[in-house]
Amino acid sequence: MKKILFLATILLANISCQEEEINTQIEPSVPQSKNLQIVQITNQGEIIPINGTTTRSSVEGELALQFISESDYQSTITEISHMTAKERLEYVDNFISLQKLANEADMELDEIGAVATSEADFRKRYAQYVEKYSEKLITNKYDVEDLTLYVPDGDNLSTYLINENKKVVIGNEVKEISLNNDMSSSEKAVFAADTRAGATNQFTFKETKDGKKTTGSVTLEASSGIFVHVGCQKKLWYGWRRDTHRDIFFQLSASPMYYTLPNAIGEPYRLNFVQYHAFHDNGGDYKFATGGLQPGNRILSGNLRVWTDMMVNTADSVLYKYVYVNYEGKKYGNFGDHKLPRLDNNKAYGGSFTLTMP
């Protein structure tokens, strides 16, 4: 019900505030899946184009995406870089990429929890589950309570285009993409403290309440880019796992910085101020390129506030200005005046920080 109310309030706000919207050239169209060529890589190394009726079980060897050239492959990487994780999965929705395999594994974990008759039975099934994906997905070595399997090097956008064996076809050559066999930097940031001497470019928090765990971070990268990452987990009878159906709201108030938003023409749109960011049904894990450090500066100071739909009353809405919302049906999101649940600073997670560019 909270989900329906949240989406409904934002949709109503879009209708009522169209004339007040700031024209940011943010494309409102629904992302379209790209008609990428899927090929079969046989056990003999042959590359054979397939039709839409071919299934994974009927293939001798493995399936992979084929790109005409390296430049075609790189342009696709650039194109999906402006999308949310959900939009990237839909973009190649007729192919099981490494990222989509992780989604399937998530659903399988739910099924294991539903059919297990005892904790001992679950642990046995879970061990078999981990072994099944052992050459493809990785466990969280930074938090043994977390049962979710992760894509290695998950911030690497190639993981949305390579198959479960890390392969892609460029021209007529099969390439195996090298990945760091560790959680992505954004995911790792909320589980593992940075122990490097003098490391001050990252702020993190972790809050646990009523069987819900919310983690987050602000990272100032060497490129001067500023990223906010928020992760959500839920406690089930058999352990913790990613909570894939949460709404996230955050406010990043920091200086000296500028804000950026995704843009239909490719380059991020630059703004002086964004009051709130809102994401619907975020998949349990969200990293957002929030902006950058103003030129000539190396230090960022400010405050991060984070809320989820479990922390707010969705029936109590407020019309806020300068809000970026990203929800189903919008490719690049929407910026302007929007109704959101009342966001009480006293109930927010997060905190103050001072970061130094590495």
C-alpha positions as CSV (number, residue, x, y, z in Angstrom):
1,M,0.0,0.0,0.0
2,K,2.9,2.4,0.8
3,K,4.3,1.7,-2.6
4,I,1.0,2.6,-4.3
5,L,0.5,5.7,-2.3
6,F,4.1,6.9,-3.0
7,L,3.8,6.4,-6.7
8,A,0.4,7.9,-6.9
9,T,1.5,11.1,-5.1
10,I,4.4,11.6,-7.4
11,L,2.3,11.0,-10.5
12,L,-0.3,13.5,-9.3
13,A,2.4,16.0,-8.6
14,N,3.7,15.6,-12.2
15,I,0.2,16.5,-13.5
16,S,-0.3,19.5,-11.2
17,C,3.2,21.0,-11.4
18,Q,3.9,20.7,-15.1
19,E,3.9,24.5,-15.6
20,E,6.3,24.9,-12.7
21,E,8.8,22.3,-13.9
22,I,12.3,23.6,-14.5
23,N,13.2,22.8,-18.1
24,T,16.3,20.6,-17.7
25,Q,15.9,18.7,-21.0
26,I,15.6,15.5,-19.0
27,E,14.1,13.0,-21.3
28,P,10.8,11.5,-19.9
29,S,10.4,8.6,-22.3
30,V,10.3,5.0,-21.2
31,P,13.6,3.2,-21.8
32,Q,13.4,0.8,-24.8
33,S,15.3,-2.5,-24.8
34,K,17.9,-2.5,-27.6
35,N,17.7,-5.1,-30.3
36,L,21.2,-6.5,-29.6
37,Q,22.4,-9.5,-31.6
38,I,22.6,-12.7,-29.5
39,V,24.9,-15.4,-30.7
40,Q,25.7,-18.9,-29.8
41,I,29.3,-19.7,-28.9
42,T,29.6,-23.4,-29.6
43,N,31.9,-25.8,-27.7
44,Q,34.2,-25.7,-30.8
45,G,34.4,-21.9,-30.6
46,E,32.1,-21.1,-33.6
47,I,29.9,-18.0,-33.4
48,I,26.4,-18.6,-34.7
49,P,23.6,-16.0,-34.7
50,I,20.4,-17.3,-33.1
51,N,16.7,-16.4,-33.4
52,G,14.3,-15.3,-30.7
53,T,13.0,-18.8,-30.1
54,T,16.3,-20.3,-28.9
55,T,16.4,-21.0,-25.2
56,R,19.4,-21.5,-22.8
57,S,18.7,-25.1,-22.4
58,S,18.7,-25.8,-26.2
59,V,22.1,-24.2,-26.8
60,E,25.2,-26.2,-27.2
61,G,27.9,-24.1,-25.6
62,E,26.7,-20.6,-24.4
63,L,24.9,-17.5,-25.4
64,A,26.6,-14.0,-25.7
65,L,25.9,-10.6,-27.0
66,Q,27.6,-9.6,-30.2
67,F,28.7,-6.1,-31.1
68,I,29.9,-5.0,-34.5
69,S,33.0,-3.4,-33.2
70,E,34.8,-2.2,-30.1
71,S,33.5,1.3,-30.7
72,D,29.9,-0.1,-30.9
73,Y,30.5,-1.9,-27.6
74,Q,31.9,1.2,-25.9
75,S,29.1,3.4,-27.1
76,T,26.6,1.0,-25.6
77,I,28.5,1.2,-22.3
78,T,28.2,5.0,-22.5
79,E,24.5,4.8,-23.3
80,I,23.6,2.6,-20.3
81,S,25.8,4.7,-18.0
82,H,23.0,7.3,-17.9
83,M,20.4,4.7,-16.8
84,T,19.3,3.2,-13.5
85,A,20.2,-0.4,-12.8
86,K,16.6,-1.5,-13.5
87,E,16.7,0.3,-16.9
88,R,20.0,-1.4,-17.8
89,L,18.4,-4.8,-17.2
90,E,15.4,-3.9,-19.3
91,Y,17.7,-2.6,-22.1
92,V,18.9,-6.1,-22.7
93,D,15.8,-7.9,-21.4
94,N,16.1,-10.9,-23.7
95,F,19.5,-11.9,-22.5
96,I,20.9,-13.3,-19.3
97,S,23.8,-11.0,-18.4
98,L,25.9,-11.4,-15.3
99,Q,23.8,-8.7,-13.6
100,K,20.5,-10.5,-14.6
101,L,21.9,-13.7,-13.3
102,A,22.3,-12.1,-9.9
103,N,18.6,-11.1,-10.0
104,E,17.7,-14.7,-10.8
105,A,19.8,-15.8,-7.8
106,D,18.0,-13.3,-5.6
107,M,14.7,-14.9,-6.5
108,E,16.1,-18.3,-6.0
109,L,17.2,-17.4,-2.5
110,D,13.6,-16.3,-1.7
111,E,12.4,-19.7,-3.0
112,I,14.9,-21.5,-0.8
113,G,13.7,-19.6,2.3
114,A,10.1,-20.4,1.4
115,V,10.5,-24.2,1.1
116,A,13.1,-24.8,3.8
117,T,11.6,-26.7,6.7
118,S,14.1,-25.8,9.3
119,E,17.3,-23.8,9.8
120,A,19.4,-26.9,9.2
121,D,17.5,-27.6,6.0
122,F,18.0,-24.0,4.9
123,R,21.7,-24.1,5.6
124,K,22.1,-27.2,3.5
125,R,20.1,-25.7,0.6
126,Y,22.0,-22.4,0.9
127,A,25.4,-24.2,0.8
128,Q,24.3,-25.9,-2.5
129,Y,23.0,-22.5,-3.8
130,V,26.4,-20.8,-3.1
131,E,28.2,-23.7,-4.8
132,K,25.9,-23.5,-7.8
133,Y,26.9,-19.8,-8.4
134,S,30.5,-20.1,-7.0
135,E,32.2,-19.4,-10.4
136,K,29.9,-16.5,-11.3
137,L,28.7,-14.6,-8.2
138,I,30.4,-13.9,-4.8
139,T,29.4,-13.8,-1.2
140,N,29.8,-10.8,1.1
141,K,33.0,-11.4,2.9
142,Y,32.6,-8.1,4.8
143,D,29.4,-9.1,6.5
144,V,28.8,-12.9,7.2
145,E,25.2,-12.2,8.1
146,D,24.4,-11.0,4.6
147,L,23.2,-14.0,2.5
148,T,22.9,-12.1,-0.8
149,L,25.2,-13.1,-3.7
150,Y,26.8,-10.2,-5.5
151,V,28.2,-9.5,-9.0
152,P,32.0,-9.2,-8.8
153,D,33.1,-5.7,-9.7
154,G,29.5,-4.8,-10.0
155,D,30.1,-1.1,-10.7
156,N,31.7,-2.2,-14.0
157,L,29.0,-1.5,-16.6
158,S,30.3,-4.4,-18.7
159,T,28.5,-6.7,-16.3
160,Y,25.2,-5.7,-17.9
161,L,26.5,-6.9,-21.3
162,I,28.6,-9.9,-20.7
163,N,27.3,-13.4,-20.1
164,E,27.6,-15.4,-16.9
165,N,31.0,-16.6,-18.0
166,K,32.1,-13.0,-18.5
167,K,32.2,-13.3,-22.3
168,V,31.1,-10.9,-25.1
169,V,31.6,-11.1,-28.8
170,I,33.3,-8.1,-30.5
171,G,33.2,-8.4,-34.3
172,N,34.0,-12.1,-34.7
173,E,36.2,-12.4,-31.6
174,V,35.1,-13.9,-28.3
175,K,36.5,-11.7,-25.5
176,E,36.5,-12.6,-21.8
177,I,36.2,-9.5,-19.6
178,S,38.5,-9.3,-16.6
179,L,36.7,-8.4,-13.4
180,N,37.9,-7.7,-9.9
181,N,36.8,-10.7,-7.8
182,D,35.4,-8.5,-5.1
183,M,32.2,-6.5,-4.3
184,S,31.9,-3.2,-6.1
185,S,33.4,-0.2,-4.4
186,S,30.0,1.3,-3.8
187,E,28.6,-2.0,-2.2
188,K,31.8,-2.6,-0.2
189,A,31.7,1.0,1.1
190,V,28.7,0.3,3.3
191,F,30.1,-3.0,4.7
192,A,33.9,-2.4,5.0
193,A,35.6,0.6,6.6
194,D,38.4,2.1,4.6
195,T,41.5,1.3,6.6
196,R,44.0,3.1,4.4
197,A,46.2,5.5,6.3
198,G,44.7,9.0,6.0
199,A,41.8,7.9,3.9
200,T,39.2,10.7,4.3
201,N,37.4,10.7,1.0
202,Q,34.4,8.6,2.2
203,F,31.7,9.0,4.8
204,T,29.6,5.9,5.7
205,F,26.7,4.9,8.1
206,K,24.8,1.8,9.1
207,E,21.5,1.8,10.9
208,T,19.5,-1.3,12.0
209,K,15.9,-1.1,13.3
210,D,12.9,-3.4,13.4
211,G,14.5,-6.0,11.1
212,K,15.6,-3.4,8.5
213,K,19.2,-2.4,7.9
214,T,20.0,0.8,6.0
215,T,23.5,1.6,4.9
216,G,24.9,4.5,3.0
217,S,27.9,6.5,2.0
218,V,29.1,9.7,0.3
219,T,32.3,9.3,-1.7
220,L,34.5,12.0,-3.2
221,E,36.5,10.4,-6.0
222,A,39.8,11.4,-7.4
223,S,38.0,12.7,-10.5
224,S,36.2,15.2,-8.1
225,G,32.9,13.3,-8.7
226,I,30.6,12.9,-5.7
227,F,28.6,9.7,-5.3
228,V,25.9,8.8,-2.9
229,H,25.2,5.1,-2.2
230,V,22.3,3.7,-0.2
231,G,21.7,0.0,0.5
232,C,18.7,-1.7,2.1
233,Q,18.5,-5.1,3.8
234,K,15.8,-7.1,5.6
235,K,16.0,-9.7,8.3
236,L,14.3,-12.9,7.4
237,W,14.0,-16.0,9.6
238,Y,17.1,-17.5,8.0
239,G,19.3,-14.3,7.9
240,W,19.8,-11.0,6.3
241,R,19.4,-10.3,2.5
242,R,19.0,-7.4,0.1
243,D,15.6,-5.7,0.4
244,T,14.7,-5.0,-3.2
245,H,11.4,-3.1,-2.8
246,R,12.3,0.0,-0.9
247,D,11.8,3.7,-1.8
248,I,14.7,5.9,-1.0
249,F,14.9,9.6,-0.4
250,F,18.1,11.5,0.4
251,Q,19.3,15.0,0.8
252,L,22.9,15.9,0.2
253,S,23.7,19.4,1.4
254,A,27.4,20.1,0.9
255,S,29.8,22.7,-0.4
256,P,31.6,23.7,-2.5
257,M,29.8,21.5,-5.0
258,Y,27.6,21.5,-8.0
259,Y,24.8,18.9,-8.7
260,T,24.3,16.8,-11.9
261,L,21.3,15.0,-13.3
262,P,21.0,12.4,-16.1
263,N,20.3,14.0,-19.4
264,A,18.8,12.7,-22.7
265,I,21.6,14.3,-24.8
266,G,24.3,12.4,-23.0
267,E,26.3,14.7,-20.8
268,P,24.9,15.2,-17.3
269,Y,22.9,18.3,-16.7
270,R,24.6,20.6,-14.2
271,L,22.6,22.4,-11.5
272,N,23.4,24.7,-8.5
273,F,20.9,23.0,-6.2
274,V,18.9,19.9,-5.7
275,Q,16.9,19.7,-2.5
276,Y,15.9,16.0,-2.5
277,H,16.5,12.9,-4.5
278,A,13.7,10.3,-4.6
279,F,13.9,6.7,-6.0
280,H,11.0,4.3,-6.2
281,D,11.6,0.5,-5.9
282,N,15.3,0.9,-6.1
283,G,16.3,-2.8,-6.1
284,G,17.8,-2.7,-2.6
285,D,21.0,-1.0,-3.7
286,Y,21.5,2.3,-5.4
287,K,24.5,4.4,-6.3
288,F,23.9,7.8,-7.8
289,A,26.3,10.3,-9.3
290,T,25.2,13.3,-7.4
291,G,27.6,16.0,-8.7
292,G,31.1,17.2,-8.4
293,L,33.5,19.4,-6.5
294,Q,33.7,22.9,-7.7
295,P,37.0,23.5,-9.7
296,G,40.0,24.5,-7.6
297,N,38.8,22.8,-4.4
298,R,39.8,19.6,-2.7
299,I,37.6,19.5,0.4
300,L,33.9,18.8,0.7
301,S,31.9,19.5,3.9
302,G,28.2,18.9,4.5
303,N,25.5,16.6,5.6
304,L,23.8,13.5,4.2
305,R,20.2,12.7,5.3
306,V,18.5,9.4,4.2
307,W,15.0,8.1,4.6
308,T,13.2,5.0,3.3
309,D,9.5,4.5,2.9
310,M,9.6,2.5,6.1
311,M,10.6,5.7,8.0
312,V,7.9,8.1,6.7
313,N,4.1,8.4,6.6
314,T,3.3,8.2,2.9
315,A,-0.2,9.6,3.6
316,D,1.3,12.8,4.9
317,S,2.7,14.5,1.7
318,V,4.4,17.8,1.2
319,L,5.1,19.7,-2.1
320,Y,8.8,20.3,-2.2
321,K,10.8,22.4,-4.7
322,Y,13.9,21.4,-6.6
323,V,13.3,17.6,-6.3
324,Y,14.7,14.9,-8.6
325,V,12.5,11.8,-8.8
326,N,13.2,8.6,-10.6
327,Y,10.5,6.0,-10.8
328,E,9.0,3.5,-13.2
329,G,8.2,4.9,-16.6
330,K,10.8,7.6,-16.7
331,K,14.1,7.0,-18.4
332,Y,16.1,9.9,-17.0
333,G,13.8,10.9,-14.1
334,N,12.2,14.3,-13.6
335,F,13.2,17.5,-11.8
336,G,11.0,20.2,-10.4
337,D,8.3,20.6,-7.8
338,H,7.1,17.2,-6.5
339,K,5.0,15.8,-3.7
340,L,6.9,13.5,-1.4
341,P,6.2,12.0,2.0
342,R,7.0,14.5,4.8
343,L,10.8,14.2,5.3
344,D,11.6,14.9,9.0
345,N,15.3,15.7,9.6
346,N,15.0,14.4,13.1
347,K,14.2,10.9,11.8
348,A,16.8,10.8,9.0
349,Y,19.8,8.5,8.9
350,G,23.2,9.8,7.9
351,G,25.3,12.6,9.4
352,S,27.8,15.3,8.9
353,F,31.1,14.8,7.1
354,T,34.3,16.5,5.8
355,L,35.9,14.7,2.9
356,T,39.2,15.3,1.1
357,M,39.8,14.4,-2.6
358,P,42.3,11.6,-2.9
